[in-house]
Amino acid sequence: MNIYVSNLAFNIQDEELKNLFTPFGTVTSSKVINDRETGRSRGFGFVEMDDDAAAKKAIQQLDQSSLDGRAIRVSEAREKPARSNNRY
């Protein structure tokens, strides 16, 4: 399951995000999204977990929890809509 995490402090790194979810199960990937131009965190990221039950428990437990002084939002990531090259 792909998990969306928002309202992250700008100093949070990929490894810290992974460590937050590890107590709930195996984390297959974690990525804090950075701005292309500045390289600075955009304040959100994604975590991927293979076990859906563990992922749902992590979402339930971590949503609205405090990380580095900020109340983070944790939810199941929505699929990105397909881009169309059609302009009409």
C-alpha positions as CSV (number, residue, x, y, z in Angstrom):
1,M,0.0,0.0,0.0
2,N,1.2,3.5,-0.8
3,I,0.8,6.0,2.0
4,Y,0.7,9.8,1.7
5,V,2.2,11.8,4.6
6,S,1.7,15.5,4.7
7,N,2.5,18.5,7.0
8,L,6.1,17.2,7.5
9,A,8.7,19.5,9.0
10,F,11.1,20.7,6.3
11,N,14.1,19.0,8.0
12,I,12.6,15.5,7.9
13,Q,14.5,13.1,5.6
14,D,13.7,9.8,3.9
15,E,15.3,7.7,6.6
16,E,13.3,9.4,9.4
17,L,10.1,8.9,7.6
18,K,11.0,5.2,7.2
19,N,11.8,4.9,10.9
20,L,8.4,6.3,11.8
21,F,6.6,3.5,10.0
22,T,9.0,0.6,10.7
23,P,7.4,-0.3,14.1
24,F,4.2,-1.2,12.1
25,G,5.8,-3.5,9.6
26,T,8.3,-3.7,6.7
27,V,8.7,-0.4,4.8
28,T,9.6,-1.1,1.1
29,S,10.3,2.6,0.3
30,S,10.1,6.0,1.8
31,K,10.5,9.3,0.0
32,V,10.2,12.9,1.1
33,I,9.4,15.1,-1.9
34,N,11.8,17.9,-2.6
35,D,11.4,21.0,-4.7
36,R,13.3,20.6,-8.0
37,E,14.7,24.1,-8.1
38,T,15.6,24.7,-4.4
39,G,16.1,21.1,-3.3
40,R,14.2,21.9,-0.1
41,S,11.5,19.6,1.2
42,R,7.9,20.4,0.0
43,G,6.5,19.1,3.3
44,F,5.1,15.8,2.2
45,G,6.2,12.4,1.2
46,F,5.2,8.8,0.5
47,V,5.8,5.5,2.3
48,E,5.2,2.1,0.7
49,M,4.4,-1.0,2.8
50,D,3.7,-4.5,1.4
51,D,1.3,-5.6,4.2
52,D,-2.0,-3.7,3.8
53,A,-3.1,-4.6,7.3
54,A,0.1,-3.1,8.8
55,A,-0.2,-0.1,6.5
56,K,-3.8,0.6,7.6
57,K,-2.8,0.2,11.3
58,A,0.1,2.7,10.7
59,I,-2.3,5.2,9.0
60,Q,-4.8,4.9,11.9
61,Q,-2.1,5.3,14.6
62,L,0.0,8.0,13.0
63,D,-2.6,10.3,11.5
64,Q,-2.7,13.5,13.5
65,S,0.3,12.4,15.6
66,S,3.1,14.8,16.3
67,L,6.4,14.6,14.4
68,D,9.1,17.2,15.1
69,G,6.5,19.5,16.6
70,R,4.0,19.2,13.7
71,A,0.7,17.3,13.5
72,I,1.2,15.1,10.5
73,R,-1.6,13.9,8.2
74,V,-1.4,10.2,7.1
75,S,-3.7,8.6,4.5
76,E,-3.8,6.1,1.7
77,A,-2.2,7.7,-1.3
78,R,-4.6,8.2,-4.3
79,E,-3.6,7.2,-7.7
80,K,-2.3,10.0,-9.9
81,P,-4.7,10.7,-12.7
82,A,-3.4,9.7,-16.1
83,R,-2.0,12.6,-18.1
84,S,-3.4,13.2,-21.5
85,N,-1.4,14.8,-24.3
86,N,-4.7,15.6,-26.0
87,R,-5.4,19.3,-25.8
88,Y,-9.0,19.0,-27.0
